[in-house]
Amino acid sequence: MASLILLFLLSLTQVLGDIWLSKAMKQFGEINLVNSENWIPLISYLLTNFWIWLGVIFLMLSLGLYLTVI
């Protein structure tokens, strides 16, 4: 039973992390890394955006749950 709960939490955290990262990157818009002047706004956005941090935290939780279930 514990394994099923962990699998459910694993699925939930994986999906939420992906959704939140997708939401944040869609807010930023198109990225052109060929032009180096676009790097500073991108890095600043990645380090200060709430949805990016939330997505990364949930994906790290998902990885931890995955390793626990295995």
N, CA, C and O atoms as a printed pandas DataFrame, in Angstrom:
     atom_number atom_name residue_name chain_id  residue_number  x_coord  y_coord  z_coord
0              1         N          MET        A               1    0.816   -1.192    0.000
1              2        CA          MET        A               1    0.000    0.000    0.000
2              3         C          MET        A               1    0.865    1.263    0.000
3              4         O          MET        A               1    0.539    2.247   -0.664
4              5         N          ALA        A               2    1.973    1.227    0.752
5              6        CA          ALA        A               2    2.863    2.385    0.820
6              7         C          ALA        A               2    3.471    2.683   -0.544
7              8         O          ALA        A               2    3.671    3.842   -0.906
8              9         N          SER        A               3    3.764    1.624   -1.299
9             10        CA          SER        A               3    4.338    1.818   -2.634
10            11         C          SER        A               3    3.349    2.516   -3.559
11            12         O          SER        A               3    3.748    3.351   -4.371
12            13         N          LEU        A               4    2.083    2.191   -3.447
13            14        CA          LEU        A               4    1.080    2.838   -4.287
14            15         C          LEU        A               4    0.945    4.322   -3.958
15            16         O          LEU        A               4    0.785    5.154   -4.850
16            17         N          ILE        A               5    1.012    4.640   -2.676
17            18        CA          ILE        A               5    0.943    6.049   -2.273
18            19         C          ILE        A               5    2.155    6.802   -2.796
19            20         O          ILE        A               5    2.024    7.918   -3.300
20            21         N          LEU        A               6    3.340    6.196   -2.680
21            22        CA          LEU        A               6    4.547    6.837   -3.187
22            23         C          LEU        A               6    4.487    7.007   -4.702
23            24         O          LEU        A               6    4.927    8.031   -5.225
24            25         N          LEU        A               7    3.950    6.017   -5.412
25            26        CA          LEU        A               7    3.811    6.133   -6.863
26            27         C          LEU        A               7    2.833    7.249   -7.239
27            28         O          LEU        A               7    3.058    7.977   -8.206
28            29         N          PHE        A               8    1.759    7.378   -6.480
29            30        CA          PHE        A               8    0.814    8.456   -6.735
30            31         C          PHE        A               8    1.473    9.817   -6.503
31            32         O          PHE        A               8    1.322   10.726   -7.319
32            33         N          LEU        A               9    2.204    9.960   -5.391
33            34        CA          LEU        A               9    2.895   11.215   -5.109
34            35         C          LEU        A               9    3.975   11.495   -6.146
35            36         O          LEU        A               9    4.195   12.648   -6.519
36            37         N          LEU        A              10    4.647   10.450   -6.612
37            38        CA          LEU        A              10    5.641   10.590   -7.659
38            39         C          LEU        A              10    5.013   11.154   -8.929
39            40         O          LEU        A              10    5.539   12.094   -9.525
40            41         N          SER        A              11    3.907   10.585   -9.332
41            42        CA          SER        A              11    3.213   11.061  -10.530
42            43         C          SER        A              11    2.739   12.497  -10.362
43            44         O          SER        A              11    2.883   13.315  -11.270
44            45         N          LEU        A              12    2.178   12.798   -9.206
45            46        CA          LEU        A              12    1.660   14.135   -8.947
46            47         C          LEU        A              12    2.773   15.190   -8.977
47            48         O          LEU        A              12    2.619   16.236   -9.607
48            49         N          THR        A              13    3.886   14.917   -8.303
49            50        CA          THR        A              13    4.966   15.893   -8.268
50            51         C          THR        A              13    5.620   16.050   -9.640
51            52         O          THR        A              13    6.024   17.156  -10.001
52            53         N          GLN        A              14    5.730   14.978  -10.402
53            54        CA          GLN        A              14    6.312   15.062  -11.748
54            55         C          GLN        A              14    5.447   15.933  -12.657
55            56         O          GLN        A              14    5.955   16.807  -13.358
56            57         N          VAL        A              15    4.164   15.692  -12.640
57            58        CA          VAL        A              15    3.251   16.447  -13.509
58            59         C          VAL        A              15    3.199   17.915  -13.105
59            60         O          VAL        A              15    3.263   18.794  -13.965
60            61         N          LEU        A              16    3.084   18.191  -11.814
61            62        CA          LEU        A              16    3.025   19.583  -11.363
62            63         C          LEU        A              16    4.321   20.331  -11.667
63            64         O          LEU        A              16    4.288   21.494  -12.067
64            65         N          GLY        A              17    5.453   19.671  -11.479
65            66        CA          GLY        A              17    6.732   20.303  -11.801
66            67         C          GLY        A              17    6.830   20.653  -13.277
67            68         O          GLY        A              17    7.272   21.748  -13.627
68            69         N          ASP        A              18    6.423   19.738  -14.144
69            70        CA          ASP        A              18    6.441   19.999  -15.586
70            71         C          ASP        A              18    5.484   21.122  -15.972
71            72         O          ASP        A              18    5.820   21.968  -16.801
72            73         N          ILE        A              19    4.308   21.134  -15.382
73            74        CA          ILE        A              19    3.319   22.170  -15.695
74            75         C          ILE        A              19    3.830   23.538  -15.283
75            76         O          ILE        A              19    3.703   24.498  -16.042
76            77         N          TRP        A              20    4.405   23.642  -14.096
77            78        CA          TRP        A              20    4.863   24.939  -13.610
78            79         C          TRP        A              20    6.074   25.448  -14.392
79            80         O          TRP        A              20    6.182   26.646  -14.650
80            81         N          LEU        A              21    6.984   24.551  -14.770
81            82        CA          LEU        A              21    8.101   24.990  -15.606
82            83         C          LEU        A              21    7.603   25.446  -16.972
83            84         O          LEU        A              21    8.081   26.445  -17.510
84            85         N          SER        A              22    6.654   24.721  -17.525
85            86        CA          SER        A              22    6.088   25.098  -18.819
86            87         C          SER        A              22    5.403   26.453  -18.734
87            88         O          SER        A              22    5.555   27.283  -19.630
88            89         N          LYS        A              23    4.656   26.680  -17.672
89            90        CA          LYS        A              23    3.964   27.962  -17.492
90            91         C          LYS        A              23    4.960   29.111  -17.436
91            92         O          LYS        A              23    4.753   30.147  -18.069
92            93         N          ALA        A              24    6.026   28.934  -16.691
93            94        CA          ALA        A              24    7.015   30.003  -16.539
94            95         C          ALA        A              24    7.721   30.298  -17.856
95            96         O          ALA        A              24    7.943   31.464  -18.184
96            97         N          MET        A              25    8.073   29.281  -18.605
97            98        CA          MET        A              25    8.798   29.509  -19.846
98            99         C          MET        A              25    7.886   30.088  -20.926
99           100         O          MET        A              25    8.352   30.826  -21.794
100          101         N          LYS        A              26    6.611   29.768  -20.884
101          102        CA          LYS        A              26    5.677   30.376  -21.836
102          103         C          LYS        A              26    5.487   31.863  -21.528
103          104         O          LYS        A              26    5.261   32.658  -22.440
104          105         N          GLN        A              27    5.575   32.241  -20.265
105          106        CA          GLN        A              27    5.486   33.647  -19.892
106          107         C          GLN        A              27    6.695   34.421  -20.413
107          108         O          GLN        A              27    6.567   35.581  -20.803
108          109         N          PHE        A              28    7.853   33.792  -20.422
109          110        CA          PHE        A              28    9.072   34.471  -20.889
110          111         C          PHE        A              28    9.057   34.661  -22.395
111          112         O          PHE        A              28    9.481   35.703  -22.893
112          113         N          GLY        A              29    8.576   33.674  -23.116
113          114        CA          GLY        A              29    8.498   33.792  -24.574
114          115         C          GLY        A              29    9.632   33.069  -25.267
115          116         O          GLY        A              29   10.308   32.221  -24.683
116          117         N          GLU        A              30    9.825   33.424  -26.528
117          118        CA          GLU        A              30   10.822   32.753  -27.361
118          119         C          GLU        A              30   12.237   33.104  -26.902
119          120         O          GLU        A              30   12.517   34.230  -26.493
120          121         N          ILE        A              31   13.116   32.109  -26.983
121          122        CA          ILE        A              31   14.496   32.283  -26.550
122          123         C          ILE        A              31   15.414   32.104  -27.752
123          124         O          ILE        A              31   15.306   31.125  -28.490
124          125         N          ASN        A              32   16.321   33.067  -27.939
125          126        CA          ASN        A              32   17.321   32.981  -28.994
126          127         C          ASN        A              32   18.691   33.085  -28.328
127          128         O          ASN        A              32   19.144   34.180  -27.994
128          129         N          LEU        A              33   19.345   31.944  -28.138
129          130        CA          LEU        A              33   20.611   31.932  -27.423
130          131         C          LEU        A              33   21.799   32.238  -28.321
131          132         O          LEU        A              33   22.924   32.334  -27.832
132          133         N          VAL        A              34   21.580   32.393  -29.619
133          134        CA          VAL        A              34   22.664   32.732  -30.523
134          135         C          VAL        A              34   23.156   34.142  -30.219
135          136         O          VAL        A              34   24.357   34.407  -30.262
136          137         N          ASN        A              35   22.238   35.034  -29.917
137          138        CA          ASN        A              35   22.570   36.414  -29.592
138          139         C          ASN        A              35   22.885   36.495  -28.100
139          140         O          ASN        A              35   22.003   36.271  -27.271
140          141         N          SER        A              36   24.129   36.812  -27.749
141          142        CA          SER        A              36   24.551   36.775  -26.347
142          143         C          SER        A              36   23.899   37.858  -25.487
143          144         O          SER        A              36   23.913   37.739  -24.262
144          145         N          GLU        A              37   23.331   38.906  -26.081
145          146        CA          GLU        A              37   22.677   39.930  -25.269
146          147         C          GLU        A              37   21.354   39.451  -24.687
147          148         O          GLU        A              37   20.792   40.111  -23.813
148          149         N          ASN        A              38   20.849   38.314  -25.156
149          150        CA          ASN        A              38   19.608   37.744  -24.618
150          151         C          ASN        A              38   19.857   36.847  -23.408
151          152         O          ASN        A              38   18.904   36.424  -22.753
152          153         N          TRP        A              39   21.095   36.556  -23.104
153          154        CA          TRP        A              39   21.400   35.640  -22.013
154          155         C          TRP        A              39   21.138   36.247  -20.640
155          156         O          TRP        A              39   20.616   35.568  -19.756
156          157         N          ILE        A              40   21.489   37.504  -20.452
157          158        CA          ILE        A              40   21.343   38.149  -19.140
158          159         C          ILE        A              40   19.874   38.213  -18.708
159          160         O          ILE        A              40   19.571   37.853  -17.571
160          161         N          PRO        A              41   18.945   38.660  -19.575
161          162        CA          PRO        A              41   17.531   38.655  -19.150
162          163         C          PRO        A              41   17.009   37.247  -18.862
163          164         O          PRO        A              41   16.195   37.055  -17.959
164          165         N          LEU        A              42   17.479   36.266  -19.631
165          166        CA          LEU        A              42   17.039   34.886  -19.405
166          167         C          LEU        A              42   17.524   34.372  -18.060
167          168         O          LEU        A              42   16.746   33.795  -17.299
168          169         N          ILE        A              43   18.792   34.573  -17.761
169          170        CA          ILE        A              43   19.345   34.094  -16.492
170          171         C          ILE        A              43   18.675   34.803  -15.314
171          172         O          ILE        A              43   18.359   34.182  -14.299
172          173         N          SER        A              44   18.467   36.088  -15.462
173          174        CA          SER        A              44   17.784   36.847  -14.418
174          175         C          SER        A              44   16.368   36.319  -14.200
175          176         O          SER        A              44   15.921   36.178  -13.062
176          177         N          TYR        A              45   15.673   36.030  -15.285
177          178        CA          TYR        A              45   14.309   35.505  -15.198
178          179         C          TYR        A              45   14.299   34.133  -14.528
179          180         O          TYR        A              45   13.452   33.859  -13.678
180          181         N          LEU        A              46   15.239   33.276  -14.911
181          182        CA          LEU        A              46   15.276   31.927  -14.353
182          183         C          LEU        A              46   15.564   31.934  -12.858
183          184         O          LEU        A              46   15.044   31.096  -12.121
184          185         N          LEU        A              47   16.380   32.862  -12.413
185          186        CA          LEU        A              47   16.754   32.901  -10.995
186          187         C          LEU        A              47   15.728   33.600  -10.111
187          188         O          LEU        A              47   15.735   33.414   -8.894
188          189         N          THR        A              48   14.847   34.400  -10.706
189          190        CA          THR        A              48   13.910   35.176   -9.891
190          191         C          THR        A              48   12.448   34.781  -10.060
191          192         O          THR        A              48   11.589   35.322   -9.363
192          193         N          ASN        A              49   12.142   33.863  -10.957
193          194        CA          ASN        A              49   10.749   33.515  -11.205
194          195         C          ASN        A              49   10.261   32.464  -10.209
195          196         O          ASN        A              49   10.897   31.428  -10.015
196          197         N          PHE        A              50    9.129   32.752   -9.588
197          198        CA          PHE        A              50    8.540   31.850   -8.594
198          199         C          PHE        A              50    8.181   30.492   -9.196
199          200         O          PHE        A              50    8.434   29.458   -8.579
200          201         N          TRP        A              51    7.594   30.486  -10.400
201          202        CA          TRP        A              51    7.139   29.235  -11.012
202          203         C          TRP        A              51    8.309   28.332  -11.395
203          204         O          TRP        A              51    8.200   27.108  -11.326
204          205         N          ILE        A              52    9.418   28.929  -11.795
205          206        CA          ILE        A              52   10.615   28.134  -12.102
206          207         C          ILE        A              52   11.089   27.417  -10.845
207          208         O          ILE        A              52   11.343   26.212  -10.862
208          209         N          TRP        A              53   11.205   28.167   -9.760
209          210        CA          TRP        A              53   11.671   27.562   -8.509
210          211         C          TRP        A              53   10.714   26.475   -8.018
211          212         O          TRP        A              53   11.146   25.410   -7.577
212          213         N          LEU        A              54    9.430   26.750   -8.097
213          214        CA          LEU        A              54    8.443   25.761   -7.656
214          215         C          LEU        A              54    8.522   24.501   -8.519
215          216         O          LEU        A              54    8.467   23.387   -7.999
216          217         N          GLY        A              55    8.650   24.674   -9.822
217          218        CA          GLY        A              55    8.771   23.531  -10.726
218          219         C          GLY        A              55   10.013   22.709  -10.446
219          220         O          GLY        A              55    9.953   21.480  -10.422
220          221         N          VAL        A              56   11.142   23.377  -10.234
221          222        CA          VAL        A              56   12.388   22.664   -9.964
222          223         C          VAL        A              56   12.305   21.918   -8.632
223          224         O          VAL        A              56   12.760   20.779   -8.532
224          225         N          ILE        A              57   11.735   22.544   -7.622
225          226        CA          ILE        A              57   11.598   21.882   -6.316
226          227         C          ILE        A              57   10.720   20.641   -6.434
227          228         O          ILE        A              57   11.045   19.592   -5.878
228          229         N          PHE        A              58    9.611   20.760   -7.156
229          230        CA          PHE        A              58    8.726   19.607   -7.302
230          231         C          PHE        A              58    9.376   18.507   -8.132
231          232         O          PHE        A              58    9.154   17.326   -7.863
232          233         N          LEU        A              59   10.165   18.863   -9.125
233          234        CA          LEU        A              59   10.864   17.834   -9.900
234          235         C          LEU        A              59   11.952   17.157   -9.070
235          236         O          LEU        A              59   12.213   15.968   -9.253
236          237         N          MET        A              60   12.587   17.890   -8.166
237          238        CA          MET        A              60   13.554   17.263   -7.265
238          239         C          MET        A              60   12.850   16.328   -6.288
239          240         O          MET        A              60   13.359   15.250   -5.981
240          241         N          LEU        A              61   11.675   16.741   -5.797
241          242        CA          LEU        A              61   10.883   15.838   -4.947
242          243         C          LEU        A              61   10.491   14.581   -5.708
243          244         O          LEU        A              61   10.519   13.475   -5.168
244          245         N          SER        A              62   10.128   14.767   -6.956
245          246        CA          SER        A              62    9.754   13.637   -7.794
246          247         C          SER        A              62   10.920   12.664   -7.947
247          248         O          SER        A              62   10.735   11.450   -7.865
248          249         N          LEU        A              63   12.114   13.195   -8.168
249          250        CA          LEU        A              63   13.296   12.339   -8.289
250          251         C          LEU        A              63   13.555   11.582   -6.988
251          252         O          LEU        A              63   13.866   10.391   -7.003
252          253         N          GLY        A              64   13.422   12.286   -5.865
253          254        CA          GLY        A              64   13.602   11.617   -4.571
254          255         C          GLY        A              64   12.586   10.505   -4.340
255          256         O          GLY        A              64   12.929    9.435   -3.838
256          257         N          LEU        A              65   11.335   10.767   -4.708
257          258        CA          LEU        A              65   10.308    9.733   -4.577
258          259         C          LEU        A              65   10.581    8.560   -5.519
259          260         O          LEU        A              65   10.364    7.402   -5.160
260          261         N          TYR        A              66   11.053    8.865   -6.714
261          262        CA          TYR        A              66   11.371    7.802   -7.682
262          263         C          TYR        A              66   12.474    6.894   -7.123
263          264         O          TYR        A              66   12.382    5.669   -7.202
264          265         N          LEU        A              67   13.498    7.504   -6.567
265          266        CA          LEU        A              67   14.584    6.699   -6.000
266          267         C          LEU        A              67   14.110    5.912   -4.780
267          268         O          LEU        A              67   14.601    4.811   -4.529
268          269         N          THR        A              68   13.174    6.457   -4.028
269          270        CA          THR        A              68   12.623    5.738   -2.868
270          271         C          THR        A              68   11.797    4.533   -3.305
271          272         O          THR        A              68   11.885    3.461   -2.707
272          273         N          VAL        A              69   11.000    4.714   -4.347
273          274        CA          VAL        A              69   10.136    3.629   -4.814
274          275         C          VAL        A              69   10.963    2.494   -5.390
275          276         O          VAL        A              69   10.641    1.320   -5.204
276          277         N          ILE        A              70   12.036    2.852   -6.093
277          278        CA          ILE        A              70   12.884    1.806   -6.683
278          279         C          ILE        A              70   13.502    0.983   -5.568
279          280         O          ILE        A              70   14.253    0.045   -5.837
